[in-house]
Amino acid sequence: MVHARGVRKHFGHLEVLKGIDLAVQPGEVVVILGPSGSGKSTFLRCVNHLETIDGGAIFVDGELIGFEASGGKVRHLRRREITRQRREIGMVFQQFNLFPHFTVLQNVIEAPVGVRGEPREQARERAHALLRRVGLEDKAGSYPRQLSGGQQQRVAIARALAMRPKLMLFDEPTSALDPELVGEVLATMKGLAEDGLTMIVVTHEIGFAREVADRVVFMDGGVVVESGTPADVLDNPSSPRTQAFLSRVL
């Protein structure tokens, strides 16, 4: 589903990604761990071309993201083409980014109607089903300011799912939440994993990684230091850098 090959990204003179290689299979849940500044979130943003890579290539379901290769040359895709690619990739951010002047239901149906051209009544029915799935159907008429942080994040997940993505990206989705609200969001994500949705999750929630991930990737300094099953990476890390990180967060 995802194939990143030699991905590089720099901001000015600072090289944030230094040749990332990563493959994610359909239905796989990959959790990326690492200290702040290791390049985790930048890599995630490169997967759906919110950041333009400076080297290497990223493919999602066999399609080169952000670029087109033709006749031995590579060109940037036009904005409309990039928007088309992003329709297939859902992303949930640290901040919920809900439209404050829209109700919960309106937030969920906006993209299917406006971007995919889905009939409004069909989008409305699907939105109610998605809100039911995340336990918030009774909040359909509420506004974001009337919800807790955990509820807003679950709405953000429903909104991303409304586009029927083949891949979901989560960028530290619980980091802005009070501790008592983290569990409800992680439970929703666990349900998505059980349904077989392909997911890449940047998080510091070690328990979630241990319980839900098929594979754990540890990044530091813009490179993949270690990758393996949760048991391999979390319980028996081979890299001293991974060992040092886990000793501080566990």
C-alpha positions as CSV (number, residue, x, y, z in Angstrom):
1,M,0.0,0.0,0.0
2,V,2.9,2.4,0.8
3,H,6.4,2.2,-0.5
4,A,8.8,5.0,0.5
5,R,12.2,4.7,-1.2
6,G,15.2,6.9,-0.2
7,V,12.9,9.8,1.0
8,R,14.8,13.0,1.8
9,K,13.5,16.3,3.0
10,H,15.2,19.5,4.1
11,F,14.1,22.8,5.4
12,G,16.9,25.3,4.4
13,H,20.1,23.8,5.6
14,L,18.5,21.4,8.0
15,E,18.0,17.9,6.5
16,V,15.0,16.4,8.4
17,L,14.7,13.1,6.5
18,K,17.9,11.4,5.4
19,G,16.8,8.6,3.1
20,I,13.7,6.9,4.6
21,D,12.9,3.4,3.3
22,L,9.6,2.0,4.4
23,A,7.0,-0.4,3.1
24,V,3.5,-0.8,4.5
25,Q,1.3,-3.7,3.4
26,P,-2.5,-3.5,2.8
27,G,-4.3,-3.9,6.1
28,E,-1.1,-3.4,8.1
29,V,-0.9,-1.0,11.1
30,V,2.6,0.6,11.5
31,V,3.4,2.7,14.5
32,I,6.3,5.2,14.3
33,L,8.0,6.1,17.5
34,G,10.8,8.5,18.2
35,P,11.9,11.6,20.0
36,S,10.7,15.1,19.0
37,G,12.5,16.3,15.9
38,S,13.3,12.9,14.6
39,G,11.3,13.5,11.4
40,K,8.2,11.3,12.2
41,S,5.6,13.9,11.5
42,T,7.4,15.3,8.5
43,F,7.5,11.9,6.9
44,L,3.8,11.4,7.5
45,R,3.1,14.8,5.8
46,C,5.2,13.7,2.9
47,V,3.1,10.6,2.3
48,N,0.1,12.7,1.3
49,H,2.3,15.5,-0.2
50,L,1.6,18.2,2.4
51,E,5.3,18.5,2.3
52,T,7.2,18.1,-1.0
53,I,10.1,15.7,-0.8
54,D,13.5,16.7,-2.0
55,G,14.7,13.2,-3.0
56,G,13.5,9.6,-3.3
57,A,9.9,8.6,-4.1
58,I,6.7,7.7,-2.3
59,F,4.1,5.4,-3.8
60,V,0.6,4.8,-2.4
61,D,-1.2,1.8,-3.9
62,G,1.3,1.8,-6.8
63,E,0.9,5.5,-7.7
64,L,3.8,8.0,-7.4
65,I,2.7,10.7,-5.0
66,G,3.2,14.4,-5.9
67,F,5.1,13.7,-9.1
68,E,4.8,12.1,-12.6
69,A,7.6,10.2,-14.3
70,S,7.5,10.3,-18.0
71,G,10.2,10.0,-20.7
72,G,12.9,9.8,-18.1
73,K,11.9,13.0,-16.5
74,V,10.0,13.8,-13.3
75,R,7.6,16.7,-13.0
76,H,5.5,18.0,-10.1
77,L,1.8,17.2,-10.4
78,R,-0.7,20.1,-10.8
79,R,-2.7,21.0,-7.7
80,R,-5.8,19.3,-9.0
81,E,-3.9,16.1,-9.5
82,I,-2.5,16.2,-6.0
83,T,-6.0,16.9,-4.6
84,R,-7.2,13.7,-6.4
85,Q,-4.4,11.7,-4.8
86,R,-5.2,13.1,-1.4
87,R,-8.8,11.9,-1.7
88,E,-7.5,8.4,-1.1
89,I,-5.5,9.2,2.0
90,G,-7.1,10.2,5.2
91,M,-5.2,12.2,7.8
92,V,-5.9,13.0,11.4
93,F,-3.8,15.7,13.0
94,Q,-2.7,16.7,16.6
95,Q,-5.2,19.5,16.5
96,F,-8.7,18.6,15.4
97,N,-9.1,21.3,12.7
98,L,-12.9,21.1,12.6
99,F,-14.8,23.9,11.1
100,P,-16.1,25.8,14.2
101,H,-19.2,27.2,12.4
102,F,-20.3,23.8,11.1
103,T,-22.2,21.2,13.2
104,V,-20.6,17.8,13.7
105,L,-22.7,16.4,10.8
106,Q,-21.8,19.2,8.5
107,N,-18.1,18.7,9.3
108,V,-18.4,15.1,8.2
109,I,-20.3,15.6,5.0
110,E,-18.5,18.6,3.7
111,A,-15.7,16.8,1.9
112,P,-17.7,13.9,0.4
113,V,-20.2,16.5,-1.1
114,G,-17.7,19.2,-2.0
115,V,-14.7,17.1,-3.2
116,R,-16.2,13.8,-4.3
117,G,-19.5,15.2,-5.5
118,E,-21.5,12.7,-3.5
119,P,-25.2,13.4,-3.2
120,R,-25.9,15.2,0.0
121,E,-28.5,12.8,1.3
122,Q,-26.2,9.8,0.6
123,A,-23.4,11.7,2.4
124,R,-25.7,12.4,5.3
125,E,-26.7,8.8,5.7
126,R,-23.0,7.7,5.6
127,A,-22.1,10.4,8.1
128,H,-24.6,9.2,10.6
129,A,-23.2,5.7,10.2
130,L,-19.7,6.9,10.8
131,L,-20.7,9.0,13.8
132,R,-22.4,5.9,15.2
133,R,-19.2,4.0,14.6
134,V,-17.2,6.4,16.7
135,G,-19.9,6.7,19.4
136,L,-21.1,10.2,18.6
137,E,-24.3,9.9,16.6
138,D,-26.1,11.8,19.4
139,K,-23.8,14.8,18.8
140,A,-24.6,15.2,15.1
141,G,-26.3,18.6,15.7
142,S,-23.7,19.9,18.1
143,Y,-20.9,22.4,17.3
144,P,-17.2,21.6,18.0
145,R,-17.1,24.1,20.9
146,Q,-19.7,22.0,22.7
147,L,-17.5,18.8,22.6
148,S,-14.6,17.6,24.6
149,G,-11.2,17.2,23.0
150,G,-11.6,13.5,22.7
151,Q,-15.0,13.9,21.1
152,Q,-13.6,16.4,18.6
153,Q,-10.8,14.1,17.7
154,R,-13.3,11.2,17.1
155,V,-15.3,13.6,14.8
156,A,-12.1,14.3,13.0
157,I,-11.6,10.6,12.5
158,A,-15.2,10.2,11.2
159,R,-14.6,13.1,8.8
160,A,-11.5,11.5,7.4
161,L,-13.3,8.1,7.0
162,A,-16.1,9.8,5.1
163,M,-13.8,10.1,2.1
164,R,-13.5,6.3,2.0
165,P,-9.6,6.4,2.2
166,K,-7.5,3.4,1.3
167,L,-4.9,4.7,3.8
168,M,-5.2,6.5,7.1
169,L,-2.4,8.6,8.6
170,F,-2.5,9.7,12.3
171,D,-0.1,12.4,13.5
172,E,0.1,12.1,17.3
173,P,-3.7,12.1,17.5
174,T,-3.8,12.1,21.3
175,S,-1.0,14.5,22.1
176,A,-3.4,17.5,22.5
177,L,-5.8,15.6,24.8
178,D,-6.2,15.5,28.5
179,P,-5.0,12.0,29.8
180,E,-8.5,10.9,30.7
181,L,-9.7,11.5,27.1
182,V,-6.9,9.5,25.4
183,G,-8.5,6.1,25.8
184,E,-11.6,6.9,23.8
185,V,-9.7,8.0,20.8
186,L,-7.3,5.0,21.0
187,A,-10.3,2.7,21.3
188,T,-11.7,4.1,18.0
189,M,-8.4,3.6,16.3
190,K,-8.2,0.1,17.6
191,G,-11.6,-0.6,16.0
192,L,-10.4,0.7,12.7
193,A,-7.3,-1.6,12.9
194,E,-9.6,-4.6,13.6
195,D,-11.6,-3.7,10.5
196,G,-8.4,-4.1,8.4
197,L,-7.8,-0.4,7.5
198,T,-4.2,0.3,6.5
199,M,-2.8,2.8,9.1
200,I,0.4,4.6,9.8
201,V,0.4,6.1,13.3
202,V,2.9,8.5,14.8
203,T,2.4,8.3,18.6
204,H,4.0,8.1,22.0
205,E,1.3,5.7,23.2
206,I,3.5,2.6,23.8
207,G,0.5,0.6,25.0
208,F,-1.3,1.2,21.8
209,A,1.8,0.2,19.8
210,R,2.2,-3.0,21.7
211,E,-1.5,-4.0,21.5
212,V,-2.5,-2.9,18.0
213,A,0.6,-2.4,15.7
214,D,1.7,-5.1,13.3
215,R,5.0,-3.4,13.1
216,V,6.9,-0.7,15.1
217,V,9.3,1.7,13.5
218,F,11.8,3.7,15.6
219,M,13.1,6.9,14.0
220,D,15.8,9.3,15.2
221,G,17.8,12.0,13.4
222,G,15.9,11.6,10.2
223,V,16.5,7.9,9.7
224,V,14.9,4.6,10.5
225,V,17.0,3.2,13.3
226,E,15.0,0.0,13.9
227,S,11.9,-1.8,12.7
228,G,10.2,-5.0,13.7
229,T,7.3,-6.5,15.6
230,P,6.2,-4.8,18.8
231,A,7.8,-7.6,20.8
232,D,11.1,-7.1,18.9
233,V,11.3,-3.4,19.1
234,L,9.6,-2.7,22.5
235,D,10.7,-5.7,24.5
236,N,14.1,-6.5,22.9
237,P,15.4,-3.5,21.0
238,S,18.7,-4.1,19.3
239,S,19.8,-0.5,18.9
240,P,21.3,1.4,21.9
241,R,19.4,4.5,20.7
242,T,16.1,2.7,20.8
243,Q,16.9,1.2,24.2
244,A,17.7,4.7,25.6
245,F,14.5,6.2,24.2
246,L,12.3,3.4,25.6
247,S,14.0,3.6,29.0
248,R,12.8,7.2,29.3
249,V,9.2,6.7,28.0
250,L,8.2,3.3,29.5
